[in-house]
Amino acid sequence: MKHLAPFILPFLFSFFFSSAICSAADNAKPNVVFIFIDDMGYGDIEPFGSTKVRTPNLNTFAKEGRKFHSFYATPVCSMSRAALMTGCYNQRISIPGVLFPQAKIGINSAETTVAEVMKSAGYTTACIGKWHLGHLPEFLPTKHGFDYYFGLPYSNDMYSKRPGNPPLPLIRGDKTIETEPDQSLLTKRYTEEAIGFMKQNKEKPFFVYLPHTMIHEPLAASEAFKGKSASGLLGDVIEEIDWSVGQVMKTIKELGLDEKTLVIFTSDNGPDMGSAGPFKGRKGSNFEGGVREPCIMRWPGKIPAGTQCNQIAGNIDVLPTLASIVGAKLDPKQIIDGKDISTLMMDDKAGPVRDVHLYCTANLKNPVQAIRMGEWKLFLPDLDEGGAAKKKKGNAPEGNMLFNLEKDPGETTNVFDKNPEIVEKLRKEARTRISEILANRRPVGGAASSK
């Protein structure tokens, strides 16, 4: 054996050294790119059934990743972005449906954002696009975990053409660099900014949040796409979004970061002008068409290619999921509503992670309009601030409706009267959940809050 030692030791050293390298590579933190579209419906792109527009890059993206068919947002803009950024229903952190230029409120500095979670794990972070969680200096992305910001602080229809609104600002960092920018160039400019940021930070883990202004009205496409689709300006805008996805993916591959990058594509709420696919309802509604969004996740070697997931998930799950993936610790004292859905991303046989979903409202006095448990969805009567049914004549039109989403995803057949036990079970669960949120509701940021 002594005579073999000179030969065995180098071999063993080489074996353990290469094993350590492989282990380090396996444990390397992935880059994350989160692409968030405004007002895109479930049926607006080819991977989710559209036959009206061409989305070849998203088709490839879906073939290489996993589609989520029960991925939830909220009915409108600000409340959806609040859920994404904090992992909380908007009702828990007191963010109403839509913040306007006259608003003096925004996301509270006491909230932990997904950007702050990523920074705690050593990431450099960028927000490029529409923010919509407060436009005053203390609410901007650079005050909430983002190292870099370029974009509009709110929706593109909140411009000076509308009475009472100031000129629409385009911001870099925390400074307005233009007013009333050419909206036909926004998708292109956002894409270029995202690509530039990735190239500058290719040697360290990065988190890029790319919330596009489009396809919110007023629609605008660049000259390269204007008039090129078979479905008018809306189609032009969607096809330019698809181009943007293609440019982002091309850059990731050129930088040699393909297997080190998780990319997520989804939307903030249902369609304003586009298609909700097989679902009832549109933007502003808590029917499935208003809140169930197209979602695709891609991470080569981690997320099985060409697969689908039908379990309940949503943008409130993004923060805890990314925290789990990058090894960041969350404050156990700060209640969140989302769950770690990494098993749903990576395991074909994973069971439900979050069997209950609350359909929140924009109205902080009437927090929840419906609840889903498994296959069942119940619309609730109007509730008072204590979570009890208001005693008044009649209910909202959606007040007594029960649907089996597995058998009837289009919510066409109300089976409320035929299933009293299920109705009572869901009502009881809703009361418990609403009471807990109201008991632990946190203040919005602003002069009257604890900022």
C-alpha positions in Angstrom: 0.0 0.0 0.0 2.9 2.4 0.8 4.0 2.0 -2.8 0.5 3.0 -4.1 0.2 6.1 -2.0 2.0 8.5 -4.5 -0.6 7.4 -7.1 -3.7 7.2 -4.9 -3.3 10.5 -3.1 -3.3 12.7 -6.2 -6.3 10.8 -7.4 -8.2 11.3 -4.1 -7.2 15.0 -4.1 -8.5 15.4 -7.6 -11.7 13.5 -6.8 -12.6 15.5 -3.7 -11.5 18.8 -5.4 -13.7 18.1 -8.4 -16.6 17.0 -6.1 -16.3 20.3 -4.2 -16.4 22.3 -7.4 -19.5 20.4 -8.5 -21.1 20.9 -5.1 -20.4 24.6 -5.2 -21.8 24.9 -8.7 -24.9 23.0 -7.7 -25.4 25.4 -4.8 -24.7 28.6 -6.8 -27.4 31.2 -6.4 -29.4 31.6 -9.6 -29.9 34.9 -11.3 -33.6 35.8 -11.3 -35.5 37.7 -14.0 -39.2 38.4 -13.3 -41.1 39.7 -16.3 -44.5 41.3 -15.3 -46.9 42.3 -18.0 -49.7 44.9 -17.4 -53.3 43.9 -18.3 -52.3 40.7 -20.2 -55.1 38.1 -20.1 -54.8 34.3 -19.8 -55.6 33.9 -23.5 -53.4 36.7 -24.9 -50.4 34.5 -25.9 -50.0 31.4 -27.9 -48.8 29.1 -25.1 -52.2 29.7 -23.4 -54.4 29.3 -26.5 -54.3 32.5 -28.5 -54.6 32.1 -32.2 -54.7 35.8 -33.0 -51.1 36.8 -32.3 -47.6 35.4 -32.9 -45.5 34.7 -29.8 -42.7 32.5 -31.0 -40.3 33.4 -28.2 -42.9 32.6 -25.6 -43.7 29.4 -27.4 -40.1 28.4 -27.0 -40.0 29.6 -23.4 -43.0 27.4 -22.6 -41.5 24.4 -24.3 -38.3 24.8 -22.2 -40.2 25.6 -19.0 -43.4 24.9 -17.0 -46.8 26.5 -17.5 -48.9 27.3 -14.4 -52.6 27.1 -15.1 -54.0 28.2 -11.7 -51.7 31.2 -11.1 -53.4 34.1 -9.4 -52.9 37.8 -9.3 -55.6 40.4 -8.3 -58.2 42.4 -10.3 -56.1 45.6 -10.7 -52.6 47.2 -10.7 -51.3 48.4 -7.3 -52.9 45.7 -5.2 -51.3 43.0 -7.5 -47.8 44.7 -7.3 -48.2 44.9 -3.5 -48.8 41.2 -3.3 -45.9 40.4 -5.5 -43.4 42.7 -3.7 -44.4 41.6 -0.2 -45.9 38.1 -0.3 -49.0 39.5 1.3 -52.6 40.1 0.2 -53.0 43.8 -0.4 -55.6 43.9 2.4 -52.9 42.9 4.9 -50.7 45.8 4.1 -53.5 48.3 3.4 -52.8 49.0 -0.3 -56.0 49.8 -2.2 -56.6 48.9 -5.8 -55.0 51.6 -7.8 -52.7 54.5 -6.7 -53.2 57.7 -8.7 -50.7 60.7 -9.1 -52.6 62.6 -6.4 -52.1 59.8 -3.8 -49.9 60.6 -0.8 -49.6 57.0 0.2 -47.5 54.0 -0.9 -45.7 50.9 0.3 -44.7 51.2 3.9 -40.9 51.1 4.7 -41.6 48.6 7.4 -42.6 46.0 4.8 -39.9 43.6 3.5 -39.9 43.5 -0.3 -38.7 40.7 -2.5 -35.8 43.0 -3.6 -34.7 43.4 0.0 -34.9 39.6 0.4 -32.7 39.2 -2.6 -30.2 41.9 -1.4 -29.9 40.1 1.9 -28.7 37.1 0.0 -26.0 39.1 -1.9 -27.9 40.0 -5.1 -27.7 43.2 -7.0 -31.2 44.4 -7.9 -33.0 46.4 -10.6 -36.6 47.5 -11.3 -37.1 48.5 -14.9 -40.6 49.5 -15.8 -43.9 50.4 -14.1 -43.7 50.6 -10.3 -47.1 51.7 -9.0 -46.6 51.4 -5.3 -46.2 55.1 -4.6 -44.6 57.9 -6.6 -43.3 60.1 -3.8 -39.6 59.8 -3.0 -39.9 57.6 0.0 -42.0 55.0 -1.9 -39.8 54.6 -5.0 -38.0 51.3 -5.8 -34.6 52.6 -4.7 -36.0 53.1 -1.2 -37.3 49.5 -1.1 -34.4 47.3 -2.0 -33.6 48.1 -5.6 -30.1 49.3 -6.5 -31.3 50.6 -9.8 -34.6 52.0 -11.2 -35.7 53.1 -14.6 -39.4 53.5 -15.5 -42.8 55.1 -14.9 -44.0 55.4 -11.3 -47.6 54.6 -12.2 -49.8 53.7 -15.2 -49.2 55.3 -18.6 -52.7 56.7 -18.8 -52.1 58.9 -15.8 -50.6 61.7 -18.0 -51.3 65.4 -18.3 -53.9 64.9 -21.0 -56.2 63.9 -18.1 -57.4 66.8 -16.0 -55.6 67.1 -12.7 -52.6 65.0 -13.6 -49.1 66.3 -13.9 -46.9 65.4 -16.9 -46.1 61.7 -16.9 -42.5 61.3 -15.4 -39.9 58.8 -16.6 -37.5 58.3 -13.7 -34.0 57.0 -13.4 -33.0 56.3 -9.8 -35.1 58.8 -8.0 -34.8 61.7 -10.5 -37.2 62.5 -13.3 -35.2 62.5 -16.6 -38.1 63.1 -19.0 -41.8 64.0 -19.0 -44.4 62.6 -21.3 -41.9 60.1 -22.9 -42.6 58.6 -26.3 -44.7 55.6 -25.2 -44.1 53.7 -28.5 -40.5 53.3 -27.3 -41.1 52.1 -23.8 -41.0 48.4 -24.4 -37.8 48.8 -26.4 -36.1 51.1 -23.9 -37.0 48.8 -20.9 -35.6 45.8 -22.8 -32.4 47.6 -23.5 -32.0 48.8 -19.9 -32.6 45.2 -18.6 -30.0 43.8 -21.1 -27.5 46.5 -20.1 -28.0 45.7 -16.4 -27.5 42.0 -16.9 -24.3 42.5 -18.9 -22.9 44.9 -16.3 -23.6 42.4 -13.5 -22.9 39.1 -15.1 -20.2 38.2 -12.7 -22.5 38.3 -9.6 -26.0 37.2 -8.9 -28.7 39.6 -10.1 -32.4 40.1 -9.7 -34.1 41.9 -12.5 -37.8 42.9 -12.0 -39.1 43.9 -15.5 -42.7 45.2 -15.1 -43.6 46.3 -18.6 -45.9 49.3 -19.1 -47.7 47.5 -21.9 -50.2 46.2 -22.7 -52.0 48.9 -20.6 -53.8 51.6 -22.5 -52.9 53.8 -24.2 -51.4 51.1 -26.4 -48.2 51.9 -28.3 -45.7 49.9 -30.4 -42.4 50.9 -32.0 -42.1 51.2 -35.8 -40.7 47.8 -36.1 -43.9 46.2 -34.8 -46.6 48.8 -35.6 -49.1 47.5 -38.1 -47.4 44.1 -38.4 -49.7 41.8 -36.5 -53.0 40.3 -37.7 -55.0 41.7 -34.8 -54.5 45.4 -34.8 -52.5 47.6 -32.3 -53.1 45.2 -29.4 -51.5 42.4 -31.4 -48.6 44.6 -32.4 -48.0 45.4 -28.7 -48.1 41.8 -27.6 -45.8 40.7 -30.4 -43.3 43.4 -29.3 -43.5 42.0 -25.7 -42.7 38.6 -27.2 -39.7 40.1 -28.9 -38.6 41.6 -25.6 -38.7 38.2 -24.0 -36.7 36.8 -26.9 -34.0 39.5 -26.4 -33.8 38.9 -22.7 -33.4 35.1 -23.2 -30.9 35.6 -26.0 -28.7 37.8 -23.7 -28.9 35.3 -20.9 -27.6 32.6 -23.2 -24.9 34.8 -24.8 -23.6 35.6 -21.3 -23.3 31.9 -20.5 -25.9 32.2 -17.7 -28.7 30.0 -19.1 -28.5 27.2 -16.5 -27.9 29.7 -13.8 -31.0 31.9 -14.4 -34.6 31.5 -13.3 -37.0 33.5 -15.5 -40.6 34.0 -14.6 -43.2 35.5 -17.0 -46.7 36.5 -15.8 -49.2 39.4 -15.7 -50.7 41.7 -13.0 -54.4 41.2 -13.7 -56.9 40.1 -16.3 -57.3 41.7 -19.7 -58.7 45.2 -20.3 -58.9 44.7 -24.1 -57.4 41.2 -24.7 -58.6 37.7 -24.0 -59.3 35.9 -20.8 -59.2 32.6 -22.6 -61.8 30.1 -21.3 -62.6 32.2 -18.2 -65.4 34.5 -17.3 -64.6 38.1 -16.3 -62.0 40.7 -17.1 -59.8 43.3 -15.4 -61.5 44.6 -12.3 -63.4 41.4 -11.7 -62.8 38.5 -9.2 -64.2 36.0 -11.7 -61.3 33.8 -12.9 -60.8 35.9 -16.1 -59.9 38.9 -14.0 -57.3 37.3 -11.8 -56.1 34.0 -13.3 -53.0 34.8 -15.3 -50.7 33.2 -17.8 -47.5 32.1 -16.0 -44.4 30.4 -17.3 -41.3 29.6 -15.3 -38.0 28.4 -16.9 -34.8 27.2 -15.2 -32.8 24.6 -17.3 -31.9 21.6 -15.2 -34.2 22.6 -12.4 -37.6 23.1 -13.8 -38.7 20.2 -16.1 -39.1 21.3 -19.7 -42.4 21.2 -21.4 -44.4 20.6 -18.3 -47.6 22.0 -16.6 -48.8 22.6 -13.1 -52.5 22.9 -12.1 -52.0 23.5 -8.4 -53.0 26.8 -6.8 -50.1 29.4 -6.9 -49.8 33.1 -7.4 -47.8 36.2 -7.2 -48.0 36.3 -3.4 -45.9 33.1 -3.4 -43.0 34.7 -5.3 -41.2 36.3 -2.2 -41.2 33.2 0.0 -40.3 31.0 -3.0 -37.3 33.1 -4.0 -36.2 33.4 -0.4 -36.1 29.6 -0.2 -34.2 29.2 -3.5 -31.5 31.7 -2.6 -31.3 30.8 1.0 -32.5 34.1 2.5 -34.0 34.2 6.0 -37.4 35.8 6.5 -38.5 37.5 9.7 -40.8 35.1 11.4 -42.5 38.0 13.2 -43.7 39.5 10.0 -46.8 37.6 8.8 -47.0 36.9 5.0 -49.7 35.1 3.1 -47.6 33.4 0.4 -46.0 30.0 0.5 -42.8 28.5 -0.9 -43.9 26.9 -4.2 -40.5 25.7 -5.3 -41.7 22.1 -5.2 -44.5 23.0 -7.7 -41.8 24.5 -9.9 -39.4 21.5 -9.9 -41.4 18.4 -9.0 -43.9 16.9 -11.4 -45.6 14.9 -8.7 -45.8 17.7 -6.0 -49.1 18.0 -4.2 -50.8 21.3 -3.3 -48.7 23.8 -1.3 -51.5 26.4 -0.8 -55.0 24.9 -1.0 -56.8 28.2 -0.1 -56.8 31.4 -2.1 -58.5 34.6 -1.2 -59.9 36.9 -3.9 -59.2 40.2 -2.3 -60.9 43.5 -3.3 -59.7 47.1 -3.9 -61.9 48.2 -1.0 -60.2 48.1 2.3 -63.6 48.1 4.1 -64.8 45.0 2.3 -61.6 43.0 2.0 -62.5 39.6 0.4 -65.1 38.9 -2.3 -64.5 35.2 -2.8 -62.5 32.2 -1.5 -61.2 29.1 -3.3 -60.5 25.8 -1.5 -59.3 23.1 -3.8 -61.8 22.8 -6.6 -64.5 24.9 -5.0 -64.9 28.7 -5.3 -67.5 30.6 -3.2 -68.4 34.2 -3.7 -69.2 35.9 -0.4 -71.8 38.5 0.6 -70.6 42.0 1.4 -68.8 41.8 4.8 -68.4 44.4 7.5 -65.1 45.4 9.0 -65.4 42.6 11.6 -65.7 40.0 8.8 -69.4 39.3 9.4 -72.1 39.5 6.7 -73.6 42.9 6.5 -77.3 43.0 7.4 -78.9 44.8 4.5 -81.5 44.1 1.8 -80.0 41.8 -0.8 -76.3 41.0 -1.5 -73.9 42.0 -4.2 -74.7 40.2 -7.5 -71.9 37.7 -6.7 -73.1 37.2 -3.2 -74.5 33.6 -3.3 -72.5 31.8 -6.0 -70.6 28.5 -5.7 -68.6 27.0 -8.6 -66.6 23.8 -9.1 -63.6 25.2 -10.9 -62.4 21.7 -11.9 -65.6 20.8 -13.7 -66.6 24.4 -14.6 -63.6 26.7 -14.9 -65.7 29.2 -16.9 -68.0 29.7 -13.9 -71.1 29.1 -15.9 -73.1 27.0 -13.5 -74.0 28.2 -10.0 -74.3 25.1 -7.7 -74.8 27.2 -4.5 -78.2 25.7 -3.6 -77.1 22.1 -4.2 -74.1 22.1 -1.8 -75.0 23.7 1.5 -72.3 21.8 3.4 -69.5 23.0 1.1 -70.9 26.5 1.2 -70.8 26.5 5.0 -67.3 25.0 5.0 -66.0 27.7 2.7 -67.8 30.5 4.6 -66.3 29.3 7.9 -62.8 29.3 6.4 -63.4 32.7 4.9 -64.5 34.2 8.2 -61.4 32.8 9.9 -59.0 34.1 7.3 -60.6 37.5 7.0 -60.7 38.0 10.8 -57.0 37.1 11.0 -56.1 39.6 8.3 -58.1 42.4 9.9 -56.6 41.6 13.3 -53.1 41.8 11.9 -53.5 44.4 9.2 -50.5 46.7 8.8 -50.6 50.4 7.9 -49.9 51.8 4.4 -47.0 54.1 4.0 -47.8 57.8 4.3 -48.1 60.7 6.6 -50.6 59.0 8.9 -48.7 55.7 9.1 -45.8 54.7 11.2 -43.2 55.6 8.6 
